Amino acid sequence: MKRLLVVLSVFALVALLGVAVMPVGAQDCTDEIGCVELGPDDPITVAYMLTISGGTASLGEDSLGAIEVAIDDRDGELLGHEIELVGEDSLCSAEGGQAAGQRIAANPQVLGIIGSNCSSEAVAALPIISEAGMLMISPSNTSPRLTETDPDKGGVWEPGYYRTAHNDLFQGAIAADFAYNILGKTKLATVHDGSPYAESLQAVMADTFTELGGEVVFQGAVNVGDTDMSAILTDISASGAEIIYFPIFQPESEFFTVQARETPGLEEVTLMGADASFADTFPENTGEPAVGKFLSGPYVAESEAYDAFLARWDEVVGGVPPSGFHAHAYDATNILLNAIEAVAVVADDGSISVGRQALRDYISGLTDYPGLTGNLTCNETGDCATGEALAVFEVTQAEVDGNWPPPVVWLPGMDAMMEPGS
């Protein structure tokens, strides 16, 4: 990673950036939940908590690459200090999230966390991170539970939680609109895998589909680790479903897709997944049965800024992003680094004091941040996205053959599908 040669004095640099400057020894912390104190030569430490191994590794690699690009954009430095990135593999599981959260919270120098990818990780890690006074900004948690304060509604929100990803209250409604109004399907089956993400998303889809006038003829679940889907697929076939919505993770989604096409009565039933399987490995691993499957997921409109980001990705990481939340991770990282820069109190010897509540307050008050994913404004429970950055994609043979990403076939508000499958 490149490093910028700093020729300005630290005092001149921070004055140029508009950061508060104090004499040496004057950084007595008054922040209500504490400060991180950094010496003149200490790095600014930020962390990631992402799933970077196993079947969901594409999600983590997608986010991690964007974090690296955002840091490289600043030549690896902030306020004259090197940016140090540390991280934990949270494994897309509650157990992994809890363990990763504990390890990160044990490092008092961590100023903020980009993560997690999977909602199950966040549900387990959030109490630990919040209690430690830290904050986390997720690029891809979408479960409504994470920003819901009412426990009777499944809410698990804790102070210090934010996300640049959409809330699945949006995604579930969009999926239902597409299935009922665009595809003309009237009988729906849904399947989840027990994760907070999939369970909540299929529930929103089913509720909205019913409100639109459709009928939910089957709701069921598979287990993480299942490879034989024959029993649940036989039940779905008997239900008369016209479309199956299964927002489950890899590799279970791969087994489900292949075996659905082998189940009598389901050969022509429409298959629809979501962003849990929005990864370049899904069509390649699944093969021909993936062709024609729809995926609801994150959408970033073409722009000069996004084109520039993709060019930087190729330069820093190589190739193209492997999943759909890289722009969200880039926005999340820049929001965190901007917050540190804005609230840091810098002494004339270059030492820094950063209030933890001040960081939270800065992000909680964020309005109209011009991100790659749109203008972001954070509400009181950390939802910063509007749900506008969503679309429906269709897997084609090109994706099975290695192309990525799949083509967009529908955007909310459109009256009909675009090519290729319309």
Order of alpha helices (4+ residues) and beta strands (2+ residues): alpha-beta-beta-beta-alpha-beta-beta-alpha-beta-alpha-beta-beta-alpha-beta-alpha-beta-alpha-beta-alpha-beta-alpha-beta-alpha-alpha-beta-beta-alpha-beta-beta-beta-alpha-beta
